[in-house]
Amino acid sequence: MALFDRLKDQAKNLQQQAQGGRGTTTGGAGHGGSHGARGGSRAQLVGVLKTQLGSLKTELKSGAYRDASMAMCALVAAADGHVDAAEIQQMESLILGNDVLQNFPPEQLRTRFHKHVDQLTRNFPQGKAEALQEIAKAAKKPTEARAVIQTGIVIAGADGHFSQAEQSILREACATLNLQPAEFQL
């Protein structure tokens, strides 16, 4: 419960920062992963992350955020080394239904997501390297960098299961963005 309370405080701080338009994010998001969160509390944590992202919606309109988020979503989808058609369809539905990603035309999101999925399917190591390069472009803006990780966590947790492979991909993305995985409870 303490983790959930901490996340609520961080969400409140992010909302205040977004409304004030100044300052840096010092909190970040947390996620219990497979260790601290169970059942309902995991869903609550994903809900808090969605709230945090929603509070920053007006700030998350850059092409760098869009492209990095689509690369992150593709990496999450392919975290276990393969992606099937049903998984792609589910992931696309999650992307198009995401409140913050609605800042962008659906066809732009689909095109970028499928580009990375195709690369990951053809040659996973090379596709992963290219996706991480795309993610790295968001490192210039700390708010966007954190939002990319939060988006990845929200997408990964949407099915109620947060696998070790997904956590590992998210930790690699944190390193790419010069963020501490512990900030996100990874």
C-alpha positions, 0 to 999 in steps of 0.5 A: 500500500505504501508504494501505491500511496507514493505513486499517487503523490508522484501523480499529483506532483506531475499534475502540478508540474504540468499545470505550472509548466515549469520544473523538472520531474523528480519522482517518475512512475513506479510499477510493482512488477512481479514482486510487489504488486498483485492482481488489483494493485497491479491494475491500480498501478497501471491506472496511476501511470495512465493518470500521470500520462494523461496529466502530461498529454498537452506536453507530449505532442512531439514526433520524438515522443510519438516515434519512441513510444511506438518503438517501445510498444513494438519492443514490449510486444516482441519482448519474448522474441516473437509476435503473433498476429493476435498480439499485434492486433491487441497491441494496436488496439491498446495503442489507438485507445491510449488517451495520450497517443490520440495526440497523433493520427492513427495511421502515423502510429500504425505505420511506425509500430508496424515498421518496428514489429517487422524489423523485430520479426525479421531480425530481433537483435537488429530490430531491437537495436534500431528500436532502442536508437529511436527511443534514445531520441526522447532522452533530450527531454526528461518528461518525454523520456519518462513518458516513453517508459510509462507508456511501455509499462502501461502497455505491458501491464494492460493484459494483467501480466508483466513478464520478466522479458517485458521488464528486461526490455523496459530496463534496457530502455531506461538505460538508453534514456539515462533513467534509473529502472528503480525509479519505475520499480523495474 
